[in-house]
């Protein structure tokens, strides 16, 4: 399994999931204010799961 994510509409990045289906990343925004994250999972068999959008403010 893997996760593909994009911050603020930027390039997509894919990271492998751990055996417990979690993944971690480090990200620092370029500026304070409104940001959004789009992420989806891909199963080992190649099935892309639903997109999720998260919205947050950095202050």
N, C-alpha and C positions, 0 to 999 in steps of 0.2 A: 504494500500500500504506500501511496505517496500523497502529499498535499501540494497543491499549486496555489500560489498567492500573488497578489499585486497590491501595492500601496498606492493610493491616489491616482490610479489609472496608469501607473508605470509598467515597466516590463514584467512579465510573469516569471516567477522563480519557482522551481519544483524542489522539494526536499523529501527525502525518504522518511517514512514513519518508523518509529521504534517498534519492538515486538508487542508493546501494549497499545499500539495504534496512536501514540502521541508524537508530536514533533515540537521542537523549540527553535526559535530564531531570535536574533538580536536586530533591532531596527531603531534608528534615531531619525526623527523627522528633520527636514531642513529648516523648518520654521514652526513657530507656535500657530495655533488656530485649528481649524476644522480639517480632519483627515478621514480617509476611509480605507478599509481593507476588504478585498474580495478574495475568497478562498473556496476551493473545492477539493475533494478527495478523488483519487483514482485507485480502484481496487487492483489487486495483483493480476486479475484476469483482464485488465484494461478498461473496465467500465468506469466512466466518469460520472460521479455523483453530483447532486444539486449544488449550485453556487450559493454561497452565503455572503451577505454584505454586512459589515460592521462599521459604524460611524462613531467617531469620538473627537474630542477637543483636547489639544495639548496647550497648557497655559503656563 
